[in-house]
Amino acid sequence: MVGVPEIVELLVSPMHRYEGRPADGAAAATAGESVEVATVRAGLGLVGDRYFGARAHRLAAVTLMAAESLPPGASLAQARRNVLLRGVPVDEYVGHTLTFDCGDGPVVFWVHRPANPCAWMDVTIGPGARDALRGRGGVRCEPLSDGILRVGSVSVTVT
C-alpha cells in the first residue's frame, strides 16, 4: 500500500444500469446511489445495493476498485464498482482477506476473483477503457462480517 489508504467513493445502487447491448446506452442513474456511508452485511453485501442477498452473487456481492486504475475524470458510477479505494492495490489481493476499519470497527471481505472490465467501459468511461482496465478492473468480494464503510481514511489489513 502506498500513502494513507482512503475510501474515495461508495456506490450503493438499487438497479442495474448496464443491461442489454452497450450500443443501446446505459439506463439513467438512480438519485442517491453515491453515498458517504454504506452498511455491510456478512454473506449478503451492501444494504440497498442491487446485488444484496442475491444468491448468484453471494461470492461477489461487493466490488472494490483502486482509484489509481481509473483514468482522470472517471467516476465509480461509470465503472459500476461499489468501493473506490486510493492507496490500496486491490487487484493484487485475489485469494486474500481484506479488513477495513473506518473507525466503526473492522469489516472483513474475502477477495474471490477479478472484476473484469466489459464492453460497457468503452461506452461509459471512453473508447479504449476496457483494454486499459484489463487486470486493473477491481475485485469481487464476499463480505465475511457486518459493519460500516465510510468515505475518508481507512485502516487496511491484508491476510
N, C-alpha and C positions, 0 to 999 in steps of 0.2 A: 504494500500500500504506500502511496505517495501523499505527503501532506496530511492535513486533518480531514478524515473522511466526513462526508456530509450527504444527507438526502436532499437532493436539489428539487425534485418534483415527485408528487404522488398522483396516480391516476386510478380512480375507482369509478368505472363506467358500468351502468346497468344494461347497456346494449352493445351489440356488435355493430361496428361501423363499416367493416370491410367484408362484405358478403357479395357473392356474385363475381363478376369479372372486374378487374381494375379499370378497364376502359370505360366502364359504366359510372365510375366515380364512387366516392365514399358517401355514406349517409351523413347527415348533419350531426355535429357533436351535441351531446347532451349537456345542458347547463349544469354546472357544479361538479363535473367529473374530475376536475383538477382540485385536489383537496390539500389542506395543510396537515390533517391528521387522518390516519386510517386504522381501523380496528381489525386485528388479525385473529382468526380462529383456527386452532390446530385441526389439520386434516380437511379444512373447508375453504380457506382463502381469506380474501378481504371482504368484510361485511359490505354488501351493496354492489359488489362487482359482478359482472356478467358470468364469471366462472365460479362464483361462490357456491359451494356444495354440489357442483356438477360432477357426477361420477366419472365421466370421461376425462375430466381434468384434475382428478384427485392428486396426481403426482406432479401436476404442472399448474396448480391453482394461482400461483403468484409468479410474475416475471420481473426480473431485475435487469437493469442495463447500466453500463458505465457511461457517464456523461462525456467522457473523452472519446467515445466511439461515434457520437453524433456529430454531423457537420455543423458549423456555425449557423445559428438561426433556426435549427431544427428543434422541435419540442418532443416531449414524451408522448403527447397526444398523437403525433404523426407516426411514431414508432409503435404505438399501442402496447407499451410495456407498462407495468404497474409502478415500479420504483426506479427512479433515476438517481444513481449514486455518483458522486465525484470522489476520486481518490481510492476507489475500490475496483480492482480489475476483475470483475465478476466472471468474465469468460474463462478465467484460469481455474475456477473453483468447482467445475463439474466433478461430482463424486465426493464433495466435502460438505461439511456443515458450516453455515454462516450464522453467527449470533450477533444481532443488532441490539443496541441499547441507546435509546434516545432520551433517557432519564426517567422512564416509566417502568424499568425492568427489562430483562432480556427477552428477545423474541428470536426463536430458533427456526431456521429453514434448512432443509436438505436440498442441495442443488442436484437435480436429476439429470438434466440434459441441456444442450444449447437451445436457444430460441432462434432458430434460423430465419433470416430475413426472407420475405416473399416478394412477389412482383408488385404488391401494393406499395412497397417502399419507394419504387421509382415514380409512383403517382403522387404520393403524399409528401415525400421529402424532396424528390427531384430525380431526374434521369441519372442513372449510374449508382444510386444509393444502395440498391440490392447487392450489387457486386462489392461495393465499398464496405458494406456491413458484414460480409461473409466472415465468419469466425469472430465477429465482434457484435453480433446482434442481441446479445444478452443471454440469460439463462432462465430455465423453467424450474420452479421450486415447489416443494411441498412444505407447508408450514407445520412445524412439529410442536409449537406451543402457542398459547393465546398471548396477545399483547397489543401494544400500541406502537405505531410508527409515526414520526413527525418530521416535517421538513425542518432542516437545520443540522447541526453537528450530531454525529452518531458514533458510538464506540462499536468497533467491529472486531470479532474474534473468529478466526478460521481454524477448524479442526478437521 
